Amino acid sequence: MKTNDLTWIDDYVKMMFPVNYKEINLEGAIALKHENIPLSLYKYRSVSKYSLENLEESSLWINSADQMNDPYDSSLTINHQSYTDYMIKRFIITYLKDVEFQTDVSKYEEIESKSFNEIYNYLSHDNNGKELAELIPILQKRAQKFARDSKLTESMMERYQKAIFISCFSERNDSMLMWSHYTNNHKGFCLEYNFKRHEIDPFLSEILYPVLYSEEMLDTTKHLIQLYQNRENHNVYSFIHSTIVKSIEWSYEKEWRLATIFTDRNHGFNMPFFQPEAIYLGAKISNDDKQKLLDIATLKNIDVYQMKLKDDEFKLIPQPEFIVSEERDK
């Protein structure tokens, strides 16, 4: 059931982004998300040749995450201590399997189930393992230095940001800040979309995600370890998880975004889209740009509203400018 708060997102994340792919409840996650998609989502645009073409052609510009205005867009972090401990654990287990436990499989299976610290303590108290235990601190330092020097986190972020393609929407059409930032200081326009329309391509709602706002970056250490342990069980949607976690400083945008992965593209592109429900004109739009948008709206039968500044509040309100029907089909 749709709620007035965002607690549903916690359930959505648990169903959609577990470390093990086999634990995904994809059907449940999609159903929960669809229930909570707002009836209207808005896209802010400046007036340009390209934005007008998108509107005329019912297309949408989608760009790679590294081109977004947030340098942390689609960012992630790795716990280097946990990661290096895991890699050393794998080295130890491989060594023990090949050298110590060749004839005792049960002993190997027992040690494999232990944590890194348990294995270290086990080796430290076992005469046959003392020599290896003495090497562990040296291996740890080398592994941690390698992780730092190779800039593992930065290189992963760079790869993700270049491969993830995004188009952003908001639950709001009256954000003073967003009109200022994304429409050339209120001189542009805002488009209203209904992702619950039955005739739209289902794929578009499937790749639409709510943005989660957090004070911390997404830690993908467990996902990375799972990738090494068993690639077949790695949750491929974990790549998407990183692109829907943003700094809490952006929470005023109340963002939803289309997000998908293309490893064979080097720049943004236009994708086929569906027609907006309405166009909202910026409070400072020029008469020339206003007429261009009204002409397109007339040809495509799209409602138009003019945003106005209230006289007694810091608030934007839409006023009807060109209405196709008094009862819009929602």
C-alpha positions in Angstrom: 0.0 0.0 0.0 1.2 3.5 -0.8 2.1 5.5 2.2 2.8 9.2 2.9 6.3 8.5 4.0 9.3 6.8 2.4 9.4 3.6 4.6 8.4 1.6 1.5 11.8 2.4 0.0 13.6 0.4 2.7 11.6 -2.7 1.8 12.2 -2.0 -1.9 16.0 -1.9 -1.4 15.9 -5.1 0.6 14.0 -6.9 -2.2 16.0 -5.3 -5.1 19.6 -5.1 -3.9 20.6 -8.1 -1.8 24.2 -9.2 -2.3 23.2 -12.7 -3.6 21.2 -12.6 -6.9 19.2 -15.6 -5.8 17.7 -13.6 -2.9 16.2 -10.9 -5.2 12.4 -10.6 -5.1 12.2 -8.8 -8.5 8.5 -9.2 -8.9 7.7 -7.9 -5.5 10.2 -5.0 -5.8 8.7 -3.9 -9.2 5.1 -4.1 -7.8 6.0 -2.1 -4.7 7.8 0.5 -6.7 4.9 0.8 -9.2 2.4 1.4 -6.4 4.5 4.3 -5.1 5.4 6.0 -8.4 3.8 9.4 -8.2 1.0 10.2 -10.6 3.1 13.0 -12.0 6.8 13.4 -12.4 8.4 16.5 -13.7 11.4 17.2 -15.9 12.9 20.7 -15.9 14.4 22.0 -19.2 16.1 25.1 -20.6 14.8 26.3 -24.0 17.2 25.2 -26.7 17.2 23.6 -30.1 17.6 20.2 -28.5 15.0 20.5 -25.8 12.4 21.7 -28.3 13.3 18.8 -30.6 12.9 16.3 -27.7 9.4 17.7 -27.1 8.4 17.7 -30.8 9.7 14.2 -31.4 8.6 12.7 -28.0 12.1 11.7 -27.2 14.3 12.0 -24.1 17.9 12.9 -23.6 19.7 10.4 -21.4 23.3 11.0 -20.4 26.1 9.2 -18.6 26.5 9.7 -14.8 29.9 11.3 -15.2 28.2 14.3 -17.0 25.8 15.0 -14.1 26.2 18.2 -12.1 26.8 16.2 -8.9 30.4 14.9 -8.9 29.3 12.2 -6.5 26.6 11.0 -8.9 26.6 7.1 -9.0 29.4 7.0 -6.5 30.4 4.2 -4.2 32.9 3.3 -1.6 34.8 0.2 -0.5 35.9 -0.8 2.9 39.6 -1.4 2.1 40.2 -3.3 5.4 37.3 -5.8 4.8 38.3 -6.1 1.1 42.0 -6.8 1.8 41.1 -9.2 4.6 38.9 -11.2 2.3 41.6 -11.3 -0.4 44.2 -12.5 2.1 41.8 -15.0 3.4 41.4 -16.4 -0.1 45.2 -16.6 -0.4 45.5 -18.5 2.9 42.7 -20.9 2.1 44.2 -21.7 -1.3 47.6 -22.2 0.3 46.2 -24.5 3.0 44.2 -26.5 0.5 47.2 -27.0 -1.7 49.8 -27.6 1.0 48.3 -28.5 4.3 44.9 -30.1 3.7 45.4 -32.1 0.6 44.3 -35.3 2.2 41.9 -33.8 4.8 38.9 -32.2 2.9 36.8 -31.8 6.1 39.5 -29.7 7.7 39.7 -27.5 4.6 35.9 -27.0 4.6 36.0 -26.2 8.3 38.7 -23.5 7.9 36.9 -22.0 4.8 33.8 -21.3 6.9 35.8 -19.2 9.4 36.2 -15.5 9.4 39.5 -13.8 8.6 40.3 -13.3 12.4 39.3 -16.8 13.2 41.7 -18.2 10.6 44.4 -15.9 11.8 43.9 -17.1 15.4 43.7 -20.7 14.3 47.1 -20.4 12.5 48.7 -18.6 15.3 47.9 -21.4 17.7 48.7 -24.2 15.3 52.3 -25.3 15.0 51.9 -26.1 11.3 50.5 -22.6 10.6 52.8 -20.3 12.6 55.0 -19.6 9.6 52.0 -18.5 7.5 50.5 -16.6 10.5 53.7 -14.5 10.7 53.3 -13.6 7.0 49.8 -12.3 7.4 50.6 -8.8 8.8 53.0 -8.3 6.0 50.5 -9.4 3.4 47.9 -7.1 4.9 50.1 -4.1 4.7 51.0 -4.9 1.1 47.4 -5.5 0.1 46.2 -2.3 1.8 49.0 -0.3 0.1 48.0 -1.8 -3.2 44.4 -0.8 -2.7 45.3 2.7 -1.9 48.0 3.1 -4.6 45.8 1.6 -7.3 42.9 3.9 -6.3 40.5 1.0 -6.5 37.5 3.0 -5.3 38.2 5.9 -7.8 38.7 3.5 -10.7 35.5 1.7 -10.0 33.6 4.9 -9.6 34.9 6.1 -13.0 33.9 2.9 -14.7 30.4 3.0 -13.2 29.8 6.7 -14.0 30.8 6.2 -17.6 28.6 3.1 -18.1 25.4 4.2 -16.2 23.0 6.4 -18.3 20.5 8.6 -16.5 17.6 11.0 -17.1 16.2 12.8 -14.0 12.7 13.7 -12.9 11.2 15.3 -9.8 8.1 14.9 -7.8 7.8 18.7 -7.7 7.0 21.3 -10.4 7.2 24.3 -8.0 10.8 24.1 -6.7 12.3 27.6 -6.7 15.8 26.1 -6.7 15.2 23.7 -9.5 13.6 26.3 -11.7 16.7 28.4 -11.1 19.2 25.6 -11.6 17.8 23.7 -14.5 15.7 26.2 -16.6 18.1 29.0 -17.0 16.8 31.0 -14.1 13.0 30.5 -14.7 13.4 31.2 -18.4 12.8 27.6 -19.5 10.0 25.1 -19.0 9.0 22.0 -17.1 7.3 18.8 -18.5 4.8 16.7 -16.6 4.9 12.9 -17.2 2.6 10.1 -16.1 4.6 6.9 -15.9 1.4 4.9 -15.0 -0.2 5.4 -18.4 -1.2 2.0 -19.7 0.0 2.6 -23.2 3.7 3.5 -22.4 6.5 1.0 -22.9 6.7 -1.1 -19.6 10.4 -1.0 -19.9 10.4 2.7 -19.0 8.7 2.1 -15.7 10.9 -0.8 -15.0 14.1 1.3 -15.3 12.5 4.2 -13.2 13.9 4.3 -9.7 13.4 6.5 -6.6 16.5 8.3 -5.4 17.6 7.6 -1.9 19.2 10.4 0.1 21.9 9.5 2.6 24.7 11.1 4.6 27.0 8.2 3.6 28.1 6.8 0.3 27.1 3.3 -0.8 29.5 0.7 0.5 29.8 -2.0 -2.2 32.4 -4.1 -0.4 30.0 -7.1 0.1 28.9 -6.9 -3.6 32.5 -6.9 -4.8 33.4 -9.8 -2.6 30.4 -11.7 -3.9 31.6 -11.0 -7.4 34.9 -12.7 -6.7 33.4 -15.6 -4.7 30.7 -16.5 -7.2 30.1 -14.4 -10.3 26.9 -16.3 -11.1 25.3 -15.3 -7.8 26.4 -11.6 -8.1 23.4 -9.2 -8.1 23.8 -7.3 -11.4 21.3 -4.7 -10.1 23.9 -3.6 -7.5 25.3 -1.3 -10.3 22.0 0.5 -10.3 21.9 0.7 -6.5 24.9 3.1 -6.7 23.2 5.5 -9.0 20.1 6.0 -6.9 22.0 6.9 -3.7 22.7 10.7 -3.4 23.8 13.1 -0.8 21.1 14.2 1.6 21.9 17.8 0.4 20.0 17.0 -2.8 16.9 15.8 -1.0 14.9 18.9 -1.9 14.8 17.7 -5.5 12.6 14.6 -4.6 14.1 12.9 -7.5 13.2 9.8 -9.5 15.4 8.8 -12.4 15.6 6.5 -15.4 18.8 4.5 -15.1 20.3 1.8 -17.3 23.7 0.5 -18.2 25.4 0.8 -21.6 29.0 -0.4 -21.7 29.3 0.3 -25.5 28.4 4.0 -25.4 30.7 7.0 -24.9 28.2 9.8 -24.8 24.6 10.7 -24.2 21.8 10.0 -26.7 18.1 10.5 -27.4 15.8 7.7 -26.7 12.1 7.3 -27.8 9.8 8.4 -25.1 6.1 9.3 -24.5 4.3 12.5 -24.7 4.0 14.7 -21.6 0.7 15.5 -19.9 1.5 19.2 -19.6 4.0 21.9 -20.1 4.8 24.5 -17.4 6.3 27.8 -18.6 8.9 29.5 -16.5 8.0 32.7 -14.7 10.6 34.6 -16.7 10.2 32.9 -20.1 10.5 35.2 -23.1 7.5 35.8 -25.3 9.4 34.2 -28.2 10.2 31.0 -26.3 6.7 30.9 -24.9 5.2 31.1 -28.4 7.4 28.2 -29.6 6.2 26.0 -26.8 2.6 27.0 -27.3 2.9 26.1 -31.0 4.2 22.7 -30.2 1.6 22.2 -27.5 -1.2 23.1 -30.0 0.0 20.6 -32.6 0.4 17.8 -30.0 -2.6 18.6 -27.8 -0.7 19.2 -24.6 -1.9 21.4 -21.8 0.1 24.5 -21.0 0.4 26.3 -17.6 2.2 29.5 -16.8 4.1 29.6 -13.6 3.5 32.8 -11.6 5.2 34.3 -8.6 2.8 34.8 -5.7 2.5 38.3 -4.3 2.5 37.4 -0.6 4.6 34.2 -0.4 7.9 32.8 -1.7 5.9 30.4 -3.9 5.3 29.5 -7.5 1.8 28.7 -8.7 0.7 27.4 -12.1 -2.1 29.2 -14.0 -3.9 27.7 -17.1 -2.6 29.1 -20.4 -3.8 26.5 -23.0 -6.0 23.6 -21.8 -6.9 20.9 -24.2 -9.6 19.4 -22.0 -11.2 20.5 -18.7 -11.0 16.9 -17.5 -7.6 15.6 -18.2 -7.3 11.8 -18.4 -5.0 10.8 -15.6 
